[in-house]
Amino acid sequence: QVQLVESGGGLVQAGGSLRLSCAASGRTFSGYAMGWFRQAPGKQRDFISSITTRGTGTYYADSVKGRFTISRDNAKNTVYLQMNSLDLDDTAVYYCAAGTTVLGLMRREVHYWGQGTQVTVSS
């Protein structure tokens, strides 16, 4: 069992930056590929990014490529999402996810979800 707790969301002006964190419980964190998804009001939950178990491979949705960076620290059982150049379309609830593989996460094959953290971008 893995429990995921996101933090770092909030209100930011367009063009600004935020860094999300996801702290995982349990000793098996390093065995999971990790990812981030987001869900805007009235829309489905979309894949944003994923990272391999050792952090050697990363994947991004086209909508965030070049602006967002995913990373992880297995010693701290934490995965991060650095978000730069935020725009209004980035407003959503952001969810952390754990899965078996990075490609599986892209297909929404998620073993564990966090509770989500709200990110609001204002003009």
N, C-alpha and C positions, 0 to 999 in steps of 0.2 A: 504494500500500500504506500502510495506517495501522496502527500498533501502539498498543494501549491498555493502560495500567497503572494499576490502581486502588490506592488506599491510604486509610488512615484508619479501617478497620474495627477491631473489638475488642470487649471486654466492657463492658457498661454496665448500670446498674441501671434498672429500669422508672421512667419519668418523666424520664430523662436525655436527653442529646443527643449526637449524633456528627455529624461532617462528613466525608463521603467526597470524595475527589478522584480524578480520572481524567486522567492525563497522556497526551497523544497525540503520537506522532512523526509526522514528515512535514509538508510545507508546505501540505497541502490541508485541514487541520483545519477552517478556517473555512467550507469548502464543504459540510460535513456537518451534518445535523441530528444531535443527540446525545441519548442517553437512558440511563435506568437501568432495570434489571430485577432481580428477586430470585427465588431458588429455595430453598424450605425443604425439609428432608429428606422424601423420598417424594412431593414435589409437583412440578408443572410450573413452568417458569420464567415468571414473571408480569411484565407491564409495570408500571412504577411511574410513570415520568415521562419527558417528552421536551421538548426546547427547540429552537427554530428556529436557523438558521445565525447570525443576528445577535443572538440572545437576546431578540428582541422578542415571542416567543410561547412560552408554556409550557403543558403539559398534564399532568394528574395522574390516577392511578387514584383511585377514590372512597375506597379504604382508607387513603390517605395524604394526601388533600386537606386543607389547613389545618394539617398537621403538618410536611410535607416541602416544601423549596424547592429547585428546580433553578436553577443559574446557570452561566454560562460566561465565560471570559476568553480571547478569541481571541488576544490578544497573548502569552499564556502557554500556548496550546494545551491548556487545561485546562477540564474541566467539573466542577462540584461538586454535591453533594447534601447539603443541610443537613437533618438529621433531628432533630426535637424531639418531646417527649412520647412517647418510645419505649415500646412495650409488648411483652409476651412474643411476640405474634404477628408482630412485626417481625424476629424471629430468622430469619436466612437468609444465604445467600451472595449478595452484591450484585454485579451485573455492569454494567459500562459498555458502551455500544453506539453504533455510528455507522451512520447510514443516510442515505437520500436525502431523506426528508421526515419530519416529526413524526408524521403520520398513518400513514405506512408503518411507522415504528417501533412504533406501537401495534398494527399487524398482524403484528409480528415480522419485518418485512422488513429484516433487519439485514445490513449489509455486513461489519462487523468487530465482534468481541467482545473484551472484556478477559478476564483470567484469573479474576477474581472476588476479592472480599475478604469475609471472614466477619464478620458482625455478630451478637453474642449478647446478648440482653437477659435479665437475671436479675431475680428477684423480691426 
